[in-house]
Amino acid sequence: MAASALFILDLKGKPLISRNYKGDVGLGEIENFMGVLLQREEEGTLAPLLTHGKVHFLWIKHANLYLVATTKKNGNASLVYSFLYKVVEVFCEYFKELEEESIRDNFVIVYELLDELMDFGFPQTTDSKILQEYITQEGNKLETGKSRVPTTVTNAVSWRSEGIRYKKNEVFIDVIESVNLLRRCPQVSAGGSVLLSEVVGTIRLKVFLSGMPELRLGLNDRVLFELTGRGKNKSVELEDVKFHQCVRLSRFDNDRTISFIPPDGDFELMSYRLHTQVKPLIWIESVIEKFSHSRVEIMVKAKGQFKKQSVANGVEIAVPVPSDADSPKFKTSLGSARYLPEKNLLIWAIKSFPGGKEHLMRAHFGLPSVEKEEEEGRPPISVRFEIPYFTVSGIQVRYMKIIEKSGYQALPWVRYITQSGDYQLRTS
C-alpha cells in the first residue's frame, strides 16, 4: 500500500487541494499536520515522517507548498516519497513553476493530473510525456486531446506509447562522468593530500525507434566479467547503481543484463558512483606573493595529466584574489585572463587544453589598502573543464542490441564525456 490521500498545503498548513484515493483516512486529519510539524521543529526532532494518533504524514516541502501523503498502513515509505517528488516534477512540466499561485490558477488540471498519477493509493502514470498526450493545457484551461483511455494506462509499459514510427531508427548513448575532487596542495609541489575523490557517472539515451523495441546494453561490468569467467583488467566495478523504471531489475540481479523497453526521446537510463583515487586531470600549482600591502603577484601553473591524444575543452581556472585588489595585469602562455572584482576572482580561460601540456599564467594586482592583514584561510582554486571521448573510470559500452518484432535495423551511437564536478584544489 502506498498512500490513502494526497494534500497540497500552503505555508500555514491550509489545504489548497486534496485527493482522497482510499477513504480510510478522513480529510479532516490533515488539520493535525501543521501542529505536529511545528512542535517537532521546536523540539529539534523534525523528520520526513510525522505521526498523529494512527495517521502517518509523509511530506516534502517545495517552494511555498507542502505536499503531504497520509496513510494508516505500514506502507512503502520510499515509494511514497518517490511519488511525491514525481508529482513535483510533473507539475513543473505543466506549470513551469510549482508554487501556491500556480496551484490556485490551475485547479482543474491539477485534479485531472492527480487522478491519473495515482489510482486507489498506487502510483499509475507518472511520466509527463505520456500524460501530455491526453491531458493538454491552454492557459489555465484543460482540454482532453482524445476521449479514449490511453493505451499506456492499461499497458504494462506505462512510460512508452504504442504506434511510434520513425523513418530512421537510431539510438544515441552518452556516457557522462563528473569528477569530484578536493585536494590540498602545497605551493609549487606535485604532492598533496586527497580530501575527497569520486566519479559520478550517468548514461543518457536519446531514443528514436519505431514500435515497442527491447534493448539490451552491455558494459564492461566487473561483476559480469567474474560471472562469465573473463579477466578483470578492463572491467569496472560500479557502485550505487540506480536505474530508470524501464530496466528489468530482476534480470539485472540474475545475470547483470541491462534489458529494457525504452521511453521515447531523451532520458537517463542509469547512474553510478565510483569512490576511487582520481589523479587530478588538470593539476594546478600556484604561488602568491604580497609586497608590503602595495601589490600582489600570482603565478599559476596548469598541467594536463590525461592522455596526450585527448583535449580538454572550455577550461576555466578560478583563482581567488584579495578583495581590495585593483589595476590587474595578466600574461598567459595560452588562453586569456580576466578579473571579476564583484566575485574577487581571477578567471584563466583556455578554449582547448591538450593532454600532457603545461602552461603558465602570471597576474599582477595593486593593493591600495593599508589596513592590517587578517589571517584567514585562502579559498580554493576551482577548475572547470570537459574532455570528450574519454572516461576516468574506463567504463565502456560493449554492445547495444535492439530487438523489435518488425526486424528493422537500427544504429546505436556512443559518445563519452568527462567533465568537472566539484573540482577544487586548496593551496596552503
Residue, then its C-alpha position, 0 to 999 in steps of 0.5 A: m500500500a502506498a498512500s490513502a490521500l494526497f494534500i497540497l498545503d500552503l505555508k500555514g498548513k491550509p489545504l489548497i487541494s486534496r485527493n482522497y484515493k482510499g477513504d480510510v483516512g478522513l480529510g479532516e486529519i490533515e488539520n493535525f499536520m501543521g501542529v505536529l510539524l511545528q512542535r517537532e521543529e521546536e523540539g529539534t526532532l523534525a523528520p520526513l515522517l510525522t505521526h498523529g494518533k494512527v495517521h502517518f504524514l509523509w511530506i516534502k516541502h517545495a517552494n511555498l507548498y507542502l505536499v503531504a501523503t497520509t496513510k494508516k498502513n505500514g506502507n512503502a515509505s520510499l515509494v511514497y516519497s518517490f511519488l511525491y517528488k514525481v508529482v513535483e516534477v510533473f507539475c513543473e512540466y505543466f506549470k513551469e513553476l510549482e508554487e501556491e499561485s500556480i496551484r490556485d490558477n490551475f485547479v482543474i488540471v491539477y485534479e485531472l493530473l492527480d487522478e491519473l498519477m495515482d489510482f486507489g493509493f498506487p502510483q499509475t502514470t507518472d511520466s509527463k510525456i505520456l500524460q501530455e498526450y491526453i491531458t493538454q493545457e491552454g492557459n489555465k484551461l484543460e482540454t482532453g486531446k482524445s476521449r479514449v483511455p490511453t493505451t499506456v494506462t492499461n499497458a504494462v509499459s506505462w512510460r512508452s506509447e504504442g504506434i511510434r514510427y520513425k523513418k530512421n531508427e537510431v539510438f544515441i548513448d552518452v556516457i557522462e562522468s563528473v569528477n569530484l575532487l578536493r585536494r590540498c596542495p602545497q605551493v609549487s609541489a606535485g604532492g598533496s593530500v586527497l580530501l575527497s575523490e569520486v566519479v559520478g557517472t550517468i548514461r543518457l539515451k536519446v531514443f528514436l525507434s519505431g514500435m515497442p523495441e527491447l534493448r539490451l546494453g552491455l558494459n564492461d561490468r566487473v561483476l559480469f566479467e567474474l560471472t562469465g569467467r573473463g579477466k578483470n583488467k578492463s572491467v569496472e566495478l560500479e557502485d550505487v547503481k540506480f536505474h530508470q523504471c524501464v530496466r528489468l531489475s530482476r534480470f539485472d540481479n540474475d545475470r547483470t543484463i541491462s534489458f529494457i523497453p525504452p521511453d521515447g526521446d531523451f532520458e537517463l537510463m542509469s547512474y553510478r558512483l565510483h569512490t576511487q583515487v582520481k589523479p587530478l586531470i588538470w593539476i594546478e600549482s600556484v604561488i602568491e606573493k604580497f609586497s608590503h600591502s602595495r601589490v600582489e603577484i600570482m603565478v599559476k601553473a596548469k598541467g594536463q595529466f590525461k592522455k596526450q591524444s585527448v583535449a580538454n575543452g572550455v577550461e576555466i581556472a578560478v583563482p581567488v584574489p584579495s578583495d581590495a585588489d585593483s589595476p590587474k595585469f595578466k600574461t598567459s602562455l595560452g588562453s586569456a585572463r580576466y578579473l571579476p572584482e564583484k566575485n574577487l576572482l581571477i578567471w584563466a580561460i583556455k578554449s582547448f587544453p591538450g593532454g600532457k601540456e603545461h602552461l603558465m599564467r602570471a597576474h599582477f594586482g595593486l593593493p591600495s589598502v593599508e589596513k592590517e592583514e587578517e589571517e584567514g584561510r585562502p579559498p580554493i582554486s576551482v577548475r572547470f573543464e570537459i574532455p570528450y571521448f574519454t572516461v576516468s573510470g574506463i567504463q565502456v559500452r560493449y554492445m547495444k542490441i535492439i530487438e523489435k518484432s518488425g526486424y528493422q535495423a537500427l544504429p546505436w551511437v556512443r559518445y563519452i564525456t568527462q567533465s568537472g564536478d566539484y573540482q577544487l584544489r586548496t593551496s596552503 
